[in-house]
Amino acid sequence: MDREVTLDHLYIDGALMQGQTETKSGKNITKVMEKELVIYNLEEKEKAAIERSQIFQVLGGKELETKVVVVLGKAGMGKSILVQKICQDWSNGKFSQFEFVFWFECRRLSLPEKQYSLKDLLLELFVKPREGSDEVFEYILQNPDKVLLIFDGFEELQDHDGFTHYSDCQSYKELYSIRELFAGLFQKKILSGCTLLLTARPKDKFNQYLSKVDKIIEMIGFSPQQVESYIARYFEGLPYSDDAVKLITDCQYLFSHCYSPVMCRFICFLCEMMFEMGDKDLPSTLTSLFVKYLQQKLIPTQTDVTAIGNQQHITRLAQLAWYLGEKNQNALKSSLFPSKEVKEFALKYGLVLPFTFPKHSGNREEEFGSVFSDFVIQNFLSALHLVLTEEIKDKSLTKYLSLPARKKKPHNWLDLVPRFLPGLLYLQHDPYLCSLSDEHVMKIITKKQKTLLKYIKKIQISDLYPEKLLELLHCVYETQDSYLLQHVALRLKAELSFLGTLLTPPDVYVLHFILKRSPKEFSLDLRNSGINLQGLKHLVGLKSVTSFRASLSDTVRLWESLEQTKEYELLKISVEKFGIDPFKAETMKDISDLSDLVRVQEKMIHCMEDAFGCNINEIPAIKNLRKLEFALDALSENEIGDEGTKSLCEVLSELTSLETLNLYNNYICDAGAENIARILPAMASLRVLHVQCNKITDAGAQKLTDSLRKCPHIKSVASLAINLQAILKLCEPDSDLAYTELNQNYNPTDGSVTNTSVGKIALISW
């Protein structure tokens, strides 16, 4: 039933972004510093977006040095399809800077016991020139800048840890293991000057090497518009095209998973199978989706005689999926299947796909292997094994969920098992699953389900990290058990922070699903979560969400979108719920975003006045802003400086309720101090000002002093740059400024600290 669909017909460019990394403290017990990808908001995603044609444009670096480009994306984001498209583009005359392109699937190179020379790797293993291989290889050595080497699926390369420390591979003539050859290429010791393109999963084994690459490309999947376009193309020309598109888009949970290109194609494929068989009901969970997939695959072709055999083959294949997944593998030599019948069964129904391993220099016979057709199939079958096997008892089952563990779980091949496992346990009465087990196994499954229920009931939900909380929500959603769903909904914290945690469309869906069931009120922090506009809109519109924080630019974009679509009620709600207090600026862009929020305020006020007759002067986010802090790292070249202070002061006059302004350590000089001094008298609500650790001299200090005389409302000033004489002058007995004792005076010029016994002067913070 599988239709032949060309790459050109179905291919849609998922979002490609120029990635950046930042160093964060680890979330494990040891708090080890880790390299992680920066999470972009909507505006930053647009600025970082690149075209496929720009992938190999690397700025900087030595002209004759190897350029290393890595494409990072979660499993199913379409990295391998992108590689195929790049190769197709090259064959059609694009990427003309390369005369040779070598594409290696790392799973086919995972034979560590064999050794090869560089020439073997390039011209013997997979494609061998009909003649003149020596001349071709010599040309490659002389022109490495015309060579592109692609290694697809780094995590599938066995024994890849620590390869940057290998120093042996420096000769193109010697024989090495695949690991050593790859190390020589990555370290730029052999074929120096070529371009190396790698694909890998983020937060996986490759993270330790991110500082060694010249360019990071991040794949984040399809946008909602791209999903709709892909689905329309998939069903184009079929008699039930419109009905199929509507069926998928109406099933919001499965539609949310379509942001993953692999999942999108799988869901389309299953939908096509269903329509062909007259079935028009899509399941509501991932687990039931894959159970239905197996049914649709197997039942139409099996007889009473083959049914029993197929059931046995499925259970043995599930065991194999688990065995490989535990070792972070998805491929094996054909000879390692449990039996010939299991291999033929898996190949017949497309659960695994065949491939060949490379030939060895002294052996001309090809070795065949098989790989699971996609990562989701392997995860589902692995979970099925955990449910059916007697070897894993009910009490040891929960360790494969690892929900309450504070130690950060390493990413591996079986990331979806914690979702499929509860789903399968709560589908124990499904006719197809019952056919895979006898009465004895059904009793075991019932025990495992009870154990899972007890386990989830004991979890301290309020103590979970955001990532773990989301995983729990996915697990509980897959069960579709009313009691569990309500149990979790009632025990969520009132203040839910996802700050710095990536929220995918499926994450947003299950979060929305659970929050909607809860009678409690919630405050959400969605800053730096990468949430898309549609997800933000859905969460903000919930009655149970009474307040939220999000990226300023994303929020402004949401408001403008709601205004354009005339969704005035939701616009009003989102404006009323949005808050920014306290506001902490860490980049100059934060100042710009704050300015944009102030700018859009008048537009939103007029809009709500026209729609509802509201009579308001300020939106709540600005009206309720009490504290503004600038925490720009002085070592990151993000200092505000005088120019930034000028922009800041243009905004400050609009913040009518601001009480605390902290400008600590921002390289503000006298010009900046003068700008601050000019705006202070207009800030009637300001009570506390911090300007210490800047570059303000006596002249700038005097400007601030003169301005502070006009500000009886300011109760304390924290300044390390105003000298003692200026302070004493400021703090004459008739001054209205609040007083406290000063114990030390700091000289910013020579760093000295002088004790003083002045009884009453302005508050100075050290």
VOGU-3710 file (C-alpha; in Angstrom, 3 decimals, decimal comma):
1> mdrevtldhl> 0,000/0,000/0,000  3,045/2,269/0,366  2,948/4,926/-2,325  6,145/6,000/-4,012  6,578/9,686/-3,209  9,580/11,602/-4,525  11,796/13,697/-2,295  11,046/16,802/-4,358  7,290/16,367/-4,017  7,165/16,021/-0,229
11> yidgalmqgq> 10,248/17,901/0,908  9,578/21,039/2,918  12,403/22,955/4,527  11,948/22,770/8,281  13,283/25,735/10,216  17,086/25,988/10,021  18,750/28,345/12,482  22,282/29,464/13,180  22,760/27,973/16,632  24,605/29,469/19,570
21> tetksgknit> 25,737/27,865/22,799  25,863/29,097/26,368  27,443/27,600/29,448  25,006/26,661/32,185  25,335/25,099/35,583  24,299/21,466/35,356  21,013/20,305/36,841  22,578/17,225/38,317  23,930/16,773/41,821  27,485/17,832/40,941
31> kvmekelviy> 26,357/21,038/39,189  28,922/20,508/36,425  29,014/23,318/33,847  27,438/22,235/30,565  27,261/23,600/27,041  23,671/24,046/25,892  21,997/25,573/22,870  20,535/29,033/23,364  16,719/28,966/23,274  15,448/31,677/20,934
41> nleekekaai> 12,220/33,643/21,126  10,186/34,274/17,968  12,053/37,397/16,893  15,437/35,806/17,525  14,399/32,710/15,535  13,637/34,899/12,540  16,994/36,681/12,799  18,879/33,396/13,206  17,053/31,668/10,336  19,209/30,590/7,406
51> ersqifqvlg> 18,573/29,022/4,022  19,853/25,598/3,023  22,238/27,317/0,612  23,932/29,108/3,546  24,850/26,022/5,550  28,478/25,980/4,420  29,094/29,728/4,748  31,568/29,808/7,624  32,936/33,132/8,786  36,438/33,407/10,188
61> gkeletkvvv> 38,842/30,520/10,611  42,046/29,820/8,727  41,719/29,584/4,969  43,414/26,177/4,608  41,956/24,634/7,766  39,163/22,068/7,893  35,731/23,621/8,421  33,467/21,664/10,766  29,697/22,250/10,540  27,278/20,390/12,791
71> vlgkagmgks> 23,510/20,076/12,281  21,780/19,483/15,612  18,202/18,278/15,940  16,166/15,946/18,098  15,341/12,518/16,700  12,762/12,898/13,943  13,585/16,512/13,047  14,638/15,524/9,511  18,438/15,666/9,712  18,934/12,684/7,389
81> ilvqkicqdw> 16,380/14,032/4,906  18,247/17,351/4,915  21,478/15,495/4,110  19,756/13,735/1,202  18,495/17,083/-0,063  21,992/18,606/0,150  23,369/15,697/-1,887  20,574/16,097/-4,421  21,242/19,849/-4,645  24,922/19,158/-5,268
91> sngkfsqfef> 24,134/16,660/-8,010  21,976/19,363/-9,634  24,820/21,885/-9,735  24,444/23,654/-6,388  27,230/23,841/-3,788  29,607/24,025/-6,733  32,556/24,722/-4,432  32,672/20,963/-3,859  33,851/18,556/-6,559  33,493/15,546/-4,272
101> vfwfecrrls> 30,761/14,773/-1,744  31,041/11,672/0,434  27,985/10,761/2,524  28,450/8,255/5,348  25,657/6,885/7,511  27,384/6,328/10,841  25,403/3,172/11,569  27,108/1,572/8,557  30,531/2,496/9,911  30,029/0,898/13,303
111> lpekqyslkd> 32,422/-2,008/12,830  35,218/-1,089/15,248  37,075/-4,366/14,796  38,064/-3,480/11,213  40,688/-1,012/10,004  40,879/1,209/6,925  43,095/3,788/5,316  41,740/7,199/4,321  41,646/5,984/0,716  39,599/2,931/1,811
121> lllelfvkpr> 37,117/5,182/3,571  36,631/7,471/0,590  37,004/5,220/-2,451  36,597/1,592/-1,384  33,915/1,191/1,261  30,789/2,250/-0,617  31,561/3,778/-4,009  34,610/2,784/-6,003  35,692/4,574/-9,185  35,661/2,309/-12,226
131> egsdevfeyi> 39,244/3,264/-12,955  41,944/5,648/-11,829  41,261/5,487/-8,102  44,889/6,346/-7,324  44,717/9,459/-9,497  41,388/10,479/-7,957  42,738/10,057/-4,440  45,857/12,054/-5,286  43,664/14,868/-6,653  41,626/14,833/-3,425
141> lqnpdkvlli> 44,790/15,111/-1,337  45,947/18,075/-3,425  42,532/19,824/-3,337  40,936/19,156/0,082  38,965/22,420/-0,092  36,882/20,823/-2,879  35,832/17,899/-0,686  32,701/17,633/1,498  32,505/14,746/3,978  29,105/14,088/5,576
151> fdgfeelqdh> 28,761/11,901/8,670  25,056/11,408/9,329  24,021/10,293/12,834  27,072/10,876/15,021  25,443/9,132/17,991  25,283/5,921/15,925  29,074/5,844/15,651  30,246/3,337/18,231  32,944/4,219/20,765  32,853/7,924/19,957
161> dgfthysdcq> 33,699/9,189/23,445  36,989/11,038/23,804  37,979/10,945/20,153  39,381/14,495/20,349  42,211/13,092/22,459  43,369/10,649/19,772  46,722/11,711/18,379  47,636/8,666/16,306  45,748/9,362/13,082  48,001/11,743/11,163
171> sykelysire> 48,878/9,763/8,050  46,575/9,094/5,137  48,545/5,943/4,295  48,230/3,986/7,557  45,340/1,726/8,580  43,085/2,924/11,393  39,776/2,093/12,988  36,777/4,158/11,902  36,952/5,952/15,246  40,594/6,903/14,688
181> lfaglfqkki> 39,960/8,060/11,104  37,043/10,203/12,244  39,185/11,630/15,047  41,916/12,572/12,545  39,393/14,350/10,319  37,685/16,136/13,218  41,020/17,221/14,707  41,949/18,576/11,254  45,079/16,426/11,094  44,284/14,516/7,895
191> lsgctlllta> 42,778/15,975/4,731  43,113/19,377/6,364  41,150/21,999/4,444  38,097/19,871/3,632  34,584/20,601/4,913  33,120/18,244/7,488  29,321/18,138/7,972  28,017/16,193/10,961  24,470/15,535/12,142  23,776/14,770/15,779
201> rpkdkfnqyl> 21,188/15,018/18,519  21,400/17,927/20,962  22,145/17,157/24,622  23,682/13,877/23,507  27,261/12,671/23,254  28,238/15,415/20,803  27,628/18,213/23,319  31,155/17,849/24,680  32,557/18,773/21,259  30,436/21,862/20,488
211> skvdkiiemi> 33,304/24,247/21,277  35,382/22,547/18,550  33,026/23,229/15,628  33,013/26,251/13,317  29,266/26,496/12,782  26,178/25,113/14,491  22,931/24,653/12,567  19,844/23,854/14,599  16,779/22,069/13,223  13,599/22,767/15,207
221> gfspqqvesy> 11,019/21,127/12,964  7,935/22,410/11,177  5,894/25,493/11,986  2,077/25,003/12,098  1,875/26,470/8,588  4,535/24,059/7,304  2,684/21,130/8,894  -0,489/22,077/7,041  1,465/22,407/3,798  3,129/19,003/4,270
231> iaryfeglpy> -0,173/17,237/5,030  -1,836/18,847/2,000  1,032/17,688/-0,255  0,968/14,166/1,178  -2,711/13,625/0,333  -2,668/15,631/-2,892  -4,586/13,827/-5,644  -6,252/11,264/-3,371  -10,080/11,113/-3,381  -10,277/11,648/0,386
241> sddavklitd> -7,640/14,408/0,476  -9,778/17,112/2,145  -11,244/14,694/4,693  -7,802/13,375/5,650  -6,353/16,867/6,121  -9,329/17,856/8,288  -9,105/14,668/10,342  -5,468/15,304/11,279  -5,808/19,041/11,922  -8,878/18,469/14,123
251> cqylfshcys> -6,987/15,980/16,301  -4,980/18,662/18,070  -2,730/16,352/20,095  -1,522/14,383/17,087  -1,332/17,593/15,065  1,009/19,033/17,723  3,351/16,066/17,171  3,488/16,891/13,472  6,077/19,582/14,201  8,437/16,605/13,963
261> pvmcrficfl> 8,783/15,735/10,242  9,137/12,007/10,972  6,026/11,993/13,172  4,154/14,076/10,610  4,841/11,557/7,863  3,991/8,638/10,134  0,636/10,151/11,132  -0,161/10,873/7,483  0,775/7,307/6,553  -1,478/5,825/9,247
271> cemmfemgdk> -4,322/8,130/8,254  -3,945/6,967/4,643  -4,076/3,320/5,754  -7,220/3,998/7,761  -9,038/5,713/4,900  -8,104/2,884/2,553  -9,734/0,449/5,009  -12,779/2,628/5,680  -11,737/3,681/9,177  -12,011/7,420/9,880
281> dlpstltslf> -11,241/7,735/13,618  -7,778/8,796/14,728  -6,669/7,726/18,230  -6,226/10,377/20,911  -2,825/9,269/22,254  0,525/8,248/20,802  0,256/4,811/22,390  -3,128/4,005/20,870  -1,869/5,440/17,561  0,949/2,878/17,393
291> vkylqqklip> -1,260/0,018/18,552  -3,584/0,899/15,705  -0,598/1,056/13,348  0,358/-2,530/14,180  -3,238/-3,657/13,753  -3,564/-1,970/10,368  -0,232/-3,414/9,266  -0,717/-7,008/10,362  -4,385/-7,957/10,591  -5,448/-7,469/6,936
301> tqtdvtaign> -2,849/-9,952/5,669  -2,785/-12,537/8,425  -4,796/-15,758/8,748  -5,609/-17,799/11,810  -2,489/-19,826/11,089  -0,136/-16,843/10,729  -1,690/-14,796/13,557  -0,025/-16,866/16,298  3,323/-16,704/14,535  3,043/-12,939/14,082
311> qqhitrlaql> 2,278/-12,489/17,773  5,415/-14,414/18,673  7,477/-12,454/16,172  6,251/-9,128/17,598  7,221/-10,057/21,157  10,684/-11,219/20,074  11,194/-8,137/17,936  10,149/-5,988/20,920  12,795/-7,732/23,021  15,400/-6,987/20,350
321> awylgeknqn> 14,342/-3,317/20,197  14,845/-3,032/23,944  18,181/-4,850/23,857  19,570/-2,491/21,196  18,049/0,624/22,770  19,731/-0,104/26,081  23,037/0,099/24,195  22,003/3,275/22,321  21,793/1,380/19,046  19,121/0,937/16,410
331> alksslfpsk> 20,893/-1,325/13,906  22,342/-4,801/13,885  23,872/-7,353/11,562  21,260/-9,548/9,949  22,883/-12,612/11,475  22,060/-11,367/14,978  18,264/-11,555/14,626  16,643/-14,053/17,040  15,613/-16,133/14,047  15,270/-16,013/10,292
341> evkefalkyg> 11,486/-15,857/10,687  11,640/-12,779/12,934  13,914/-11,024/10,437  11,647/-11,823/7,491  8,580/-10,737/9,474  10,169/-7,398/10,437  11,313/-6,714/6,872  7,971/-7,736/5,341  5,967/-5,284/7,431  8,479/-2,442/7,238
351> lvlpftfpkh> 9,350/-2,469/10,945  13,048/-2,662/9,999  14,883/-1,657/6,837  17,866/-3,416/5,230  21,276/-1,900/4,538  24,813/-3,055/3,821  27,908/-2,661/5,949  31,084/-1,541/4,156  33,382/-4,084/2,568  36,630/-4,826/4,316
361> sgnreeefgs> 39,866/-4,359/2,371  40,589/-8,067/2,372  37,015/-9,280/2,078  34,878/-8,620/-0,966  31,710/-10,120/0,527  29,087/-7,648/1,646  27,669/-7,851/5,168  23,995/-7,053/5,530  22,308/-5,341/8,416  18,912/-4,045/9,459
371> vfsdfviqnf> 17,821/-0,854/11,183  14,503/-0,001/12,820  12,471/2,026/10,356  12,357/5,005/12,725  13,143/5,859/16,338  9,478/5,931/17,418  8,883/2,332/16,293  11,883/1,192/18,323  10,686/3,130/21,385  7,180/1,702/21,123
381> lsalhlvlte> 8,402/-1,874/20,755  10,812/-1,389/23,680  7,950/-0,246/25,912  5,876/-3,200/24,707  8,677/-5,511/25,827  8,724/-3,942/29,317  4,982/-4,499/29,601  4,921/-8,125/28,376  8,137/-9,551/29,820  8,160/-11,523/33,048
391> eikdksltky> 11,847/-10,792/33,586  11,168/-7,198/34,632  9,003/-7,321/37,741  6,445/-4,693/38,637  8,622/-3,168/41,386  11,606/-2,616/39,096  9,501/-1,241/36,236  9,300/2,316/37,561  13,038/2,922/37,265  12,509/3,275/33,535
401> lslparkkkp> 10,411/6,387/34,192  12,929/8,117/36,528  10,509/10,980/37,125  11,387/12,128/40,648  15,134/11,714/40,231  17,002/14,977/40,603  19,948/13,641/38,707  19,725/14,609/35,074  18,863/11,602/32,926  21,176/11,160/29,930
411> hnwldlvprf> 19,413/11,372/26,606  19,349/8,070/24,778  17,509/6,078/22,176  14,569/5,322/24,451  13,347/8,816/25,341  9,744/7,958/24,427  9,566/4,749/26,462  8,390/6,629/29,617  5,366/7,816/27,598  4,529/4,564/25,840
421> lpgllylqhd> 4,934/2,466/28,997  2,040/3,993/31,023  -0,061/4,177/27,879  0,337/0,451/27,205  -0,310/-0,497/30,840  -3,623/1,360/30,696  -4,516/-0,278/27,369  -4,323/-3,738/28,929  -7,846/-4,607/27,786  -7,226/-3,628/24,167
431> pylcslsdeh> -8,107/-6,694/22,040  -4,888/-6,595/20,061  -2,653/-6,284/23,132  -4,604/-9,077/24,790  -3,788/-11,293/21,818  -0,072/-10,864/22,589  -0,375/-12,222/26,133  -1,929/-15,156/27,963  -3,845/-15,091/31,246  -0,651/-15,321/33,302
441> vmkiitkkqk> 0,940/-12,348/31,531  -2,302/-10,348/31,917  -2,055/-10,766/35,694  1,527/-9,501/35,559  0,432/-6,482/33,516  -2,302/-5,718/36,072  0,294/-5,764/38,871  2,548/-3,449/36,883  -0,310/-1,027/36,360  -1,052/-0,919/40,102
451> tllkyikkiq> 2,634/-0,336/40,799  2,674/2,553/38,332  -0,361/4,106/40,027  1,273/3,919/43,462  4,504/5,307/42,054  2,846/8,379/40,526  0,785/8,999/43,689  3,996/9,132/45,758  5,760/11,647/43,523  6,232/15,075/45,101
461> isdlypekll> 5,026/16,936/42,047  5,934/20,355/43,435  9,607/19,290/43,660  9,988/18,257/40,023  12,223/20,179/37,650  10,302/21,645/34,678  11,630/18,941/32,320  10,545/16,188/34,703  7,154/17,814/35,261  6,520/17,888/31,514
471> ellhcvyetq> 7,517/14,230/31,262  5,051/13,386/34,037  2,287/15,263/32,205  3,022/13,282/29,031  2,993/9,985/30,972  -0,311/10,739/32,653  -1,878/12,006/29,434  -1,040/8,726/27,668  -2,977/6,770/30,306  -6,147/8,842/29,707
481> dsyllqhval> -7,069/7,801/33,243  -9,435/10,333/34,850  -8,171/9,709/38,367  -4,493/10,172/37,460  -5,208/13,261/35,384  -7,137/14,857/38,239  -4,537/13,762/40,801  -1,763/15,580/38,953  -3,892/18,633/38,131  -4,708/19,181/41,813
491> rlkaelsflg> -1,096/18,931/42,950  0,561/21,359/40,570  2,198/24,408/42,108  0,342/27,681/41,732  3,470/29,259/40,261  4,750/27,168/37,355  8,059/28,283/35,905  9,355/26,992/32,578  12,065/29,648/32,417  14,878/28,331/30,216
501> tlltppdvyv> 13,013/25,080/29,445  12,226/24,335/25,808  8,470/23,911/25,266  7,609/21,931/22,136  4,071/21,913/20,686  3,258/18,523/22,331  4,536/19,899/25,664  2,227/22,892/25,346  -0,718/20,644/24,482  -0,407/18,356/27,523
511> lhfilkrspk> 0,250/21,340/29,803  -2,890/23,023/28,464  -4,841/19,748/28,830  -3,915/19,325/32,510  -4,302/23,000/33,500  -7,751/23,081/31,952  -8,858/20,264/34,275  -7,641/21,975/37,441  -9,841/24,169/39,663  -6,732/25,997/40,886
521> efsldlrnsg> -5,333/29,303/39,617  -1,889/29,402/38,045  0,856/31,869/37,243  3,050/30,788/34,299  6,596/31,878/33,521  7,173/31,125/29,835  10,265/33,244/29,291  13,101/31,723/27,303  11,036/28,624/26,507  10,885/28,880/22,702
531> inlqglkhlv> 7,085/28,583/22,817  5,428/29,386/19,498  2,721/32,018/19,070  -0,091/29,481/18,849  1,000/27,781/22,075  1,300/31,098/23,893  -2,176/32,047/22,750  -3,695/28,761/23,982  -2,110/28,886/27,438  -2,856/32,576/28,033
541> glksvtsfra> -6,519/32,027/27,150  -7,074/29,460/29,932  -9,334/30,619/32,770  -7,107/28,833/35,276  -4,109/30,939/34,162  -4,489/34,251/35,983  -1,079/35,733/35,186  1,880/34,995/32,969  5,338/36,152/31,980  6,816/35,655/28,535
551> slsdtvrlwe> 9,340/37,250/26,215  8,390/40,920/25,769  8,765/40,755/22,001  6,702/37,528/21,801  3,951/39,085/23,912  3,822/42,247/21,818  3,658/40,059/18,716  0,787/38,075/20,267  -1,154/41,251/20,983  -0,650/42,597/17,481
561> sleqtkeyel> -1,725/39,248/16,016  -4,904/39,182/18,140  -5,695/42,733/17,093  -5,312/41,850/13,406  -7,595/38,801/13,753  -10,063/40,874/15,815  -9,894/38,481/18,783  -10,512/41,361/21,156  -11,708/39,327/24,138  -8,537/37,248/24,172
571> lkisvekfgi> -6,482/40,397/23,587  -8,051/42,029/26,639  -7,429/38,921/28,753  -3,803/38,598/27,685  -3,080/42,281/28,368  -4,635/42,030/31,833  -2,743/38,839/32,737  0,710/39,891/31,508  3,261/41,025/34,088  6,956/41,967/34,056
581> dpfkaetmkd> 7,703/42,861/37,708  10,497/42,594/38,679  12,121/43,221/35,307  15,720/42,078/34,926  17,557/43,203/31,808  20,521/41,073/30,809  21,137/42,403/27,295  20,702/45,641/25,420  17,869/43,953/23,544  15,915/43,787/26,799
591> isdlsdlvrv> 15,991/47,589/26,921  14,806/47,734/23,325  11,991/45,241/24,066  10,914/47,280/27,082  10,811/50,356/24,866  8,636/48,471/22,354  6,256/47,466/25,141  5,904/51,100/26,171  5,386/52,071/22,533  2,616/49,519/21,949
601> qekmihcmed> 0,858/50,466/25,196  -1,068/53,363/23,710  -2,180/51,237/20,762  -3,513/48,497/23,067  -5,331/51,044/25,254  -7,110/52,562/22,249  -7,979/49,088/20,960  -9,606/48,057/24,245  -11,372/51,402/24,546  -12,921/50,907/21,106
611> afgcnineip> -13,873/47,264/21,735  -15,046/47,409/25,355  -15,275/51,067/26,354  -12,473/50,582/28,890  -11,057/53,770/30,368  -7,473/52,975/31,399  -4,279/55,016/31,293  -1,718/52,227/31,501  -1,598/48,529/30,807  -1,122/46,463/34,001
621> aiknlrklef> 2,374/45,260/33,049  3,712/48,831/33,126  1,449/50,094/35,896  2,604/47,327/38,242  6,326/47,496/37,437  8,087/48,354/40,706  11,651/47,127/40,267  13,977/47,447/37,287  17,359/45,740/37,491  20,168/45,617/34,962
631> aldalsenei> 22,339/42,568/35,502  24,588/42,779/32,490  27,732/40,726/32,834  30,692/43,101/32,718  32,789/40,396/31,067  30,330/39,732/28,258  30,612/43,129/26,564  26,923/43,674/27,233  27,416/46,776/29,387  24,802/49,490/29,058
641> gdegtkslce> 27,334/52,316/28,805  26,357/55,914/28,127  24,627/55,167/24,827  22,480/52,487/26,391  21,711/54,735/29,344  20,384/57,348/26,949  17,969/54,774/25,453  17,034/53,588/28,913  16,176/57,073/30,127  13,757/57,532/27,225
651> vlseltslet> 11,784/54,603/28,649  12,079/55,447/32,352  9,835/58,476/32,132  6,974/56,173/31,082  7,398/53,799/34,029  5,221/55,756/36,416  5,188/53,189/39,238  8,876/52,284/39,305  10,274/52,265/42,850  13,717/50,634/42,501
661> lnlynnyicd> 16,259/51,234/39,721  19,420/49,136/39,881  22,207/50,162/37,467  25,005/48,339/39,259  28,207/47,648/37,262  27,249/48,788/33,760  30,154/50,989/32,620  28,105/54,153/32,939  30,288/57,276/32,649  29,594/60,936/33,291
671> agaeniaril> 27,471/61,388/30,167  25,261/58,533/31,302  25,097/59,966/34,822  23,927/63,259/33,354  21,126/61,474/31,469  20,073/59,741/34,655  20,194/63,001/36,589  17,987/64,674/34,000  15,225/62,062/34,306  15,231/61,525/38,098
681> pamaslrvlh> 12,965/64,467/39,079  10,247/63,137/36,756  10,294/59,681/38,382  7,944/60,538/41,224  7,542/56,957/42,445  11,267/56,111/42,589  12,492/55,301/46,093  15,794/53,433/45,626  18,621/54,092/43,152  21,729/51,906/42,736
691> vqcnkitdag> 24,565/53,253/40,578  27,624/51,731/42,223  30,545/50,091/40,367  30,306/52,315/37,286  32,766/54,829/35,747  31,238/57,979/37,186  33,754/60,660/38,223  33,240/63,649/40,516  31,674/65,616/37,666  29,042/62,980/37,045
701> aqkltdslrk> 28,538/62,542/40,765  27,854/66,241/41,117  25,167/66,054/38,418  23,472/63,229/40,307  23,826/65,124/43,588  22,193/68,242/42,169  19,365/66,173/40,728  18,807/64,243/43,952  18,254/67,555/45,767  15,110/67,873/43,679
711> cphiksvasl> 13,965/64,328/44,511  12,596/64,260/48,067  10,790/61,045/47,176  14,023/59,037/46,839  14,695/57,311/50,162  18,091/55,702/49,488  20,955/56,006/47,048  23,540/53,278/46,579  26,656/54,657/44,946  30,324/53,757/44,980
721> ainlqailkl> 31,216/56,482/42,510  29,998/59,593/44,340  32,884/60,836/46,444  32,666/61,595/50,138  32,610/65,383/49,766  29,678/65,215/47,360  27,809/62,958/49,749  28,451/65,226/52,709  27,256/68,193/50,705  24,152/66,285/49,723
731> cepdsdlayt> 23,387/65,230/53,268  23,139/68,616/54,978  20,675/68,678/57,876  17,960/70,329/55,812  18,033/67,603/53,173  14,846/65,562/52,862  16,766/62,425/51,864  16,398/59,539/54,305  19,543/58,915/56,375  21,428/55,947/57,748
741> elnqnynptd> 24,931/55,284/59,021  27,888/54,918/56,663  30,621/52,539/57,727  32,948/52,631/54,700  33,720/54,836/51,726  35,074/53,211/48,542  37,392/55,039/46,150  36,842/53,750/42,586  40,149/55,195/41,406  42,582/53,277/43,598
751> gsvtntsvgk> 40,220/50,718/45,133  40,900/51,880/48,720  38,336/51,715/51,484  38,341/54,381/54,187  36,519/54,141/57,494  34,466/57,173/58,438  32,439/58,106/61,483  29,905/60,380/59,872  26,723/59,950/61,868  24,019/60,503/59,255
761> ialisw> 24,523/60,405/55,505  22,908/58,849/52,456  22,650/55,058/52,405  25,599/53,488/50,560  25,509/49,797/49,589  28,774/47,889/49,152
//
